[in-house]
Amino acid sequence: MRAEPSSRPAPRDVLEARALWFSAPRTAEMRPEKVPPPGPGEVRVRTVASAISHGTEMLVYRGEVPPDLPLDLPTLAGGFGFPIKYGYATVGRVLDIGPNVPDLAPGDRVFVHHPHQDVFVVSADMPVRLPENLDPLRGLFFANLETAVNVVHDTPLRLGETAFVFGQGVVGLLVTQLLELAGAGRVLAVDPLAKRRELALAVGADEALEPDDVPERVLGATAGRGADVAVEVSGSGEALQAAIDAVAVEGTVVVASWYGAKPVALALGGRFHRGRVKLRSSQVGRINPKLLPRWDRDRRTEAVLGLLPRLRLAELVSHRLPFEEAPDAHRLVDERPEEVVQVILTHGEF
């Protein structure tokens, strides 16, 4: 049962906390933070666990983001030119609340788009309250599942059609599952790493291919037509080219990757041009405009909370490391990608 705001005392003092900062490319370090009591319309949260984004966050960690790009979340600090406090997948419990916070109470378990930090204060409109019976591990996938829902909403799939998903990191594995739920006749997953191909099959892909197998296998799987839609979520320009070459005439490639500052070279004089292939960018910050009469962020949040208990998520967690080992965790993701899928950083309760 939720605790009422007045049912437990609130610690009104300033708290000492630790936050993870990227001080230079491929350099992560813990820094102390002082976290004041929440003011009007604010809540203070103690972290249970946070998840490392192996896509966007690792671009930031490696210094592969334009340094003058504005920050896009109010919880981030610093700048892409370093130092920067970055991350956006934290589950915690509300520690205390400020005045004029009617919808949250101390003890509530919440998801927050916040960097890796053990205690923090945010505006009360930022936390998403998680059901108490939901495993907090599942809650860590909220942000990536929100992205995956947006990607599928941007993918013009029709019942019974064939979809290719290039890249089977966390978002790719979620997109693979959602396309099955959305009515795809076949979902074909592509990834160079054997561990991720195995996971793709485990969560519902009909086939899992190495990149070199794509040209021949796509024709065999589609009676020579090519895929109806393809989603590129690997972060690789080569995969984007393969996706363009794999779709049918009038097919669509949804580009869900963010390449940061990396240039992408494409050959657009062949399949793309003569096949009238459509390229569609998908980014979680905007909802497909065709859906706006019916969908907004609140409805998307409701949909994500409804999907979290239904999907295969536990298998995606490859490593759990204590928060104090966060610099080592980032080196692991950067240097040994073949070993990792989802790495999470744990705190005492988890």
Secondary structure in CASP SS format (residue, H / E / C, confidence):
PFRMAT SS
TARGET T0000
AUTHOR 0000-0000-0000
METHOD secondary structure of the structure
MODEL  1
M C 1.00
R C 1.00
A C 1.00
E C 1.00
P C 1.00
S C 1.00
S C 1.00
R C 1.00
P C 1.00
A C 1.00
P C 1.00
R C 1.00
D C 1.00
V C 1.00
L E 1.00
E E 1.00
A E 1.00
R E 1.00
A E 1.00
L E 1.00
W E 1.00
F E 1.00
S E 1.00
A E 1.00
P C 1.00
R C 1.00
T E 1.00
A E 1.00
E E 1.00
M E 1.00
R E 1.00
P E 1.00
E E 1.00
K E 1.00
V E 1.00
P C 1.00
P C 1.00
P C 1.00
G C 1.00
P C 1.00
G C 1.00
E E 1.00
V E 1.00
R E 1.00
V E 1.00
R E 1.00
T E 1.00
V E 1.00
A E 1.00
S E 1.00
A E 1.00
I C 1.00
S C 1.00
H C 1.00
G C 1.00
T H 1.00
E H 1.00
M H 1.00
L H 1.00
V H 1.00
Y H 1.00
R H 1.00
G C 1.00
E C 1.00
V C 1.00
P C 1.00
P C 1.00
D C 1.00
L C 1.00
P C 1.00
L C 1.00
D C 1.00
L C 1.00
P C 1.00
T C 1.00
L C 1.00
A E 1.00
G E 1.00
G C 1.00
F C 1.00
G C 1.00
F C 1.00
P C 1.00
I E 1.00
K E 1.00
Y C 1.00
G C 1.00
Y C 1.00
A C 1.00
T E 1.00
V E 1.00
G E 1.00
R E 1.00
V E 1.00
L E 1.00
D E 1.00
I E 1.00
G C 1.00
P C 1.00
N C 1.00
V C 1.00
P C 1.00
D C 1.00
L C 1.00
A C 1.00
P C 1.00
G C 1.00
D C 1.00
R E 1.00
V E 1.00
F E 1.00
V E 1.00
H C 1.00
H C 1.00
P C 1.00
H C 1.00
Q E 1.00
D C 1.00
V E 1.00
F E 1.00
V E 1.00
V E 1.00
S E 1.00
A C 1.00
D C 1.00
M C 1.00
P C 1.00
V E 1.00
R E 1.00
L C 1.00
P C 1.00
E C 1.00
N C 1.00
L C 1.00
D C 1.00
P H 1.00
L H 1.00
R H 1.00
G H 1.00
L C 1.00
F C 1.00
F H 1.00
A H 1.00
N H 1.00
L H 1.00
E H 1.00
T H 1.00
A H 1.00
V H 1.00
N H 1.00
V H 1.00
V H 1.00
H H 1.00
D C 1.00
T C 1.00
P C 1.00
L C 1.00
R C 1.00
L C 1.00
G C 1.00
E C 1.00
T E 1.00
A E 1.00
F E 1.00
V E 1.00
F E 1.00
G C 1.00
Q C 1.00
G C 1.00
V H 1.00
V H 1.00
G H 1.00
L H 1.00
L H 1.00
V H 1.00
T H 1.00
Q H 1.00
L H 1.00
L H 1.00
E H 1.00
L H 1.00
A C 1.00
G C 1.00
A C 1.00
G C 1.00
R E 1.00
V E 1.00
L E 1.00
A E 1.00
V E 1.00
D C 1.00
P C 1.00
L C 1.00
A H 1.00
K H 1.00
R H 1.00
R H 1.00
E H 1.00
L H 1.00
A H 1.00
L H 1.00
A H 1.00
V C 1.00
G C 1.00
A C 1.00
D C 1.00
E E 1.00
A E 1.00
L E 1.00
E C 1.00
P H 1.00
D H 1.00
D H 1.00
V H 1.00
P H 1.00
E H 1.00
R H 1.00
V H 1.00
L H 1.00
G H 1.00
A H 1.00
T C 1.00
A C 1.00
G C 1.00
R C 1.00
G C 1.00
A E 1.00
D E 1.00
V E 1.00
A E 1.00
V E 1.00
E E 1.00
V C 1.00
S C 1.00
G C 1.00
S C 1.00
G H 1.00
E H 1.00
A H 1.00
L H 1.00
Q H 1.00
A H 1.00
A H 1.00
I H 1.00
D H 1.00
A H 1.00
V E 1.00
A E 1.00
V E 1.00
E E 1.00
G E 1.00
T E 1.00
V E 1.00
V E 1.00
V E 1.00
A C 1.00
S C 1.00
W C 1.00
Y C 1.00
G C 1.00
A C 1.00
K C 1.00
P C 1.00
V C 1.00
A C 1.00
L C 1.00
A C 1.00
L C 1.00
G C 1.00
G C 1.00
R H 1.00
F H 1.00
H H 1.00
R H 1.00
G C 1.00
R C 1.00
V C 1.00
K E 1.00
L E 1.00
R E 1.00
S E 1.00
S C 1.00
Q C 1.00
V C 1.00
G C 1.00
R C 1.00
I C 1.00
N C 1.00
P H 1.00
K H 1.00
L H 1.00
L C 1.00
P C 1.00
R C 1.00
W C 1.00
D C 1.00
R H 1.00
D H 1.00
R H 1.00
R H 1.00
T H 1.00
E H 1.00
A H 1.00
V H 1.00
L H 1.00
G H 1.00
L H 1.00
L C 1.00
P C 1.00
R C 1.00
L C 1.00
R C 1.00
L C 1.00
A H 1.00
E H 1.00
L H 1.00
V E 1.00
S E 1.00
H E 1.00
R E 1.00
L E 1.00
P E 1.00
F H 1.00
E H 1.00
E H 1.00
A H 1.00
P H 1.00
D H 1.00
A H 1.00
H H 1.00
R H 1.00
L H 1.00
V H 1.00
D H 1.00
E H 1.00
R C 1.00
P H 1.00
E H 1.00
E H 1.00
V C 1.00
V C 1.00
Q E 1.00
V E 1.00
I E 1.00
L E 1.00
T E 1.00
H C 1.00
G C 1.00
E C 1.00
F C 1.00
END
